[in-house]
Amino acid sequence: LNPNYGISPAPVAMVSSGDYENSNIATISWTGILNSEPMIIYISVRKSRYTHEIISKNKEFVVNLPDEKLVKQADFCGTKSGKEIDKFEVCKLTKGKSSKVNVPYIEECPISLECKLREIKEYPSHDVFIADVVSVIASEEILDEQGKIDFEKANLITYVGQKYFANNQKVGFRGIGLEK
């Protein structure tokens, strides 16, 4: 059995990096929480990726959590390099002004976590970027009466076995972002 399917489903994160002039989006499913107080998260990025280069240099990024409506854009951003194209432009995504980092967030995503790099752990194929979450942006439509995130309303997508899911329903597959 392929060990990549051992921990499933995995969250889908559209990680924005760079600045407002030269930005990039990479779709990453190897991400999670390391600590709650303070909130520390990680993303695992292949050493050869453009995102790795940008975050290593700028020390900031935003983890944007897409919903079902963004499955094609999320897939596309995971299959094309930002060295050759502007993924914000091609995917018709809006650069939001972050409050604590100099990296745009994706306005269409219901949840965005602004992150400042704490450390990088090196491994053979990927490096793990460990970061402090310094601000959380959430769409008002997904907040409950107490101002907390209602994850059912957020309808976030997950990834397992080359397929995307939202609320336990298949909503796409790897390569859907490349369809005409």
N, C-alpha and C positions, 0 to 999 in steps of 0.2 A: 504494500500500500504506500501511496505517496504521503510522506509526513506533513506536507503543506496543508493537508485537509484535516489534520489532527485537532486543531483548535478552530472550530467553526460554529457559527458564521463569524466573519471578521467585519469590523466597521469599515465603511467607505469614507475616506477623508480626501477632500480636495485641498491640498496644501498650497497656499499662495506664498510666494517668496519674491525677493527683489524689492524695488521701490515703485513709486507711482509712474515713473517714466518707463522703466524696464522691469516688468514683472513676469512671473511665470506661475503656472498651476501644474501640479503633479498629483495624480490620484494615487493614494497610498492606502493599503488595507492593513499594514503592519503598524498598528498604533494602539495606544492604550494609556491607562492611568498608572502611575508609579506611586503617587502619594496624594493624600487628600488635603492636608493642612501643613504647609501651603500646597496648592494644587500643582503637581508636577506630572507632566505627561512625556511620552516619547513618540517618535516616528522613526521607522527603520528605512533607510534610503540606500539603494545600490550606489556604490562608489562612482560608477561611470555616469551617473545621471547629472543633468544640468542643475537640478534642484540641490543636489549635494554640494556642488560648487558654490551656488549662490548663498545657501544657508551657512556654509563654512566661512564665507567671507563676511556676510552682513550680520550674522548672529541673531536673526529674528525671522519669524514666520507666522503664518496664521493657519490654523487647522479649521477648515470650513466643512461642516457636515451637511451633505446634500440630501434632499428629499427625493421622492419618486419622480417628480417632474424633471429632475436633472440627471437621470440615469444615462442618457445619451452623451451629455456633456462630460459627465464623470468618466465614462468609459473612454471617450475621445482623449481627454487630458491624461489618461493613463497609457495611451498607445502612441502618442506623438511627442517629439522633443520640442521644448520651448526655445531651443537654440535656433530653430528654423522658422517658427511661426509664433504669432501673438495669440495665445489661447484665449485670453479675455475677448479679443476681437473676433476670432473665428467662431467661438461658442456664444457670442453675443451676451457676455456676462458683464455685470456692472462692478466697477472698482469702487468699493466703499472706503471711506476715510476712517482708518483705525484710530483709537484714542491713545494707545500707549506704545505702539510700534510704528515704524515707518514702512509698513507693508500693507497693501490694500487687502481688504477682505472681500468676499464675494457676496454682494447684496442679495442675490437670489437664494442663497443657502439660509435655512432657518436658524442655524446656530454657527457661530464663529468664535474660535478661541485664539486670542492674541497671545503670542508666546515669545519669550526671550530665552535664548540658549543658555543653558547652565553648563553642559559638558557634552563631549562626543566620545562614545565608546566604540572602538574599532573592532570589527569582526571580519572574517574572510571575504564574504560577498557584499555585506551591507555594513553601514555604520549606523549606530543608534544615536539620534539627536535627543538629548534630554533637556527639557525646557520648563521654565516656570510659566504658568498661565497667569498673565497680568491683567487680562480683561476678557469678559465674555459678552458677546453680542447675540441677542435672540430676537427674532421677529415677534412683534406684539401678538400676531395671530396664534402663536403656539403657547402663550402664557395663560395660566389659570387665574382664578380670581385673587389668589395670593401673590401673583407675580412670579410664580415658579414655572419652569418649563413642563409642559404636558407632552410627554414623549409620544403618546398616541397621535396627537395633533401634528407633531413634528414629522411623522411618517418617514423617518430616516431609512436610508438603504444600507443593506449589508451585502457581503460577497462571500460565496462559497461554491466551489466546484465549477468555476467559470460562469457562474450565474449571479444575477443581482436580485435581491428580495426586498420588499417593503411590507410590513405587517404580515409576515409569513406567506406572502404571495409573490410568485416569480414576476419580475417586472422588466427583465432584460437579460442579456448574455454578453460575454466578452466579445467585442467586435461590433456591437450594436451602434457604437458611436461612429463607426466608419461607414455605415450604410448610407446610401443615397436616398 
